Amino acid sequence: FHSVVSQRISGDDRRMAAPPSLALPAFSSLRAHLRPSGVLVAELFRPDRLNALSERLGEELLSLFDVVNQPDAAAKVRVLVVAGAVSPNFRGGQRVFSAGRDLIRSREHKTDQEREYYMGIALDSVLRLRDTKVPTVAAVSGAALGWGLELALACDLRYTHPEATVGLPETSLGLFPGAAGTVMLPRLLPQAIAKEIIFRAKKYTGEEAAQLGLVNGVVDDPLEKAIEVAEEIAQNAPLGLRGAKEVMNTSADGTFEDGLELSRVLRPKLTVTEDHEEALAAFAEKRKPVFKGA
């Protein structure tokens, strides 16, 4: 894993100020690595279960998002990439994003409290990812089904493989997508297309997902592409990125006026930051700016 996410350090990366080290909790169902550029790569790590959701994985994702959203994290984490681990049980040992809900684990739930907690952690992990302050990029390799696709939909950008499998199969199981899929999908796609995806419970290839508008691109190596795009984004000013995301999300969740009002509040504050002063100085001196998230 570390060899994968440690490659592709470009000359532009070396000109950027290296972010401080990031204190992360000890994870068992999640792997996380902070690159020198401030790109944090998080890998779902339940390879024996195709990276399906467990209570532990959900809890560790929430802990990770707590770290990313800390007040001083703008100087440390600039972009978050979410991927899945290589699984020996998937296509002879390929990388897989997530098979979604762990149906074996679900059958082990004996009480309403256990079932409600599992459903709650599924929803909370998706919503918290969607509300994460930094730009987020999903590397959808192998398969993203049910909760796995909902987690990917919560990211700002998504890249997948042409032969990946994505879908929301819940209606074929007597359910419907319960981790905000029924809410997010009609906001991303025309409602008729969103309804077709959910009603039919069909599995789509990566190519078909791109045609539907579910992903930003189809590539041979989604993780490599996600990191490449994240590295490019990370070269921009952290406070500007966070502000832009907050305004766009507010506008998408509310009205045009809601987004415009927040823009009017946030934009003037950015003109008096150290990063904006650095950008102006770098422009005058014909060099690349070194942003600090301040």
Salt bridges, closest charged atoms under 4 A:
ASP12 OD1 - ARG15 NH2 2.15
GLU43 OE1 - ARG31 NH1 3.86
GLU43 OE2 - ARG95 NH1 2.80
GLU55 OE1 - ARG105 NE 3.14
GLU55 OE2 - HIS109 NE2 2.90
ASP66 OD1 - ARG128 NH2 2.35
ASP72 OD2 - LYS76 NZ 3.26
ASP102 OD2 - ARG46 NH1 3.12
ASP102 OD1 - ARG49 NH2 2.97
GLU108 OE1 - ARG105 NH1 2.95
ASP112 OD1 - ARG115 NH2 2.76
ASP131 OD1 - ARG130 NH1 3.99
ASP156 OD2 - LYS245 NZ 2.92
GLU196 OE2 - ARG200 NH1 2.83
GLU224 OE2 - ARG8 NH1 2.73
GLU228 OE1 - ARG8 NH2 3.15
GLU231 OE2 - ARG35 NE 2.34
ASP253 OD1 - ARG130 NH2 2.57
ASP253 OD1 - ARG187 NH1 3.53
GLU261 OE1 - ARG264 NH1 3.97
GLU278 OE2 - ARG287 NH1 2.62
GLU285 OE1 - ARG287 NE 2.61
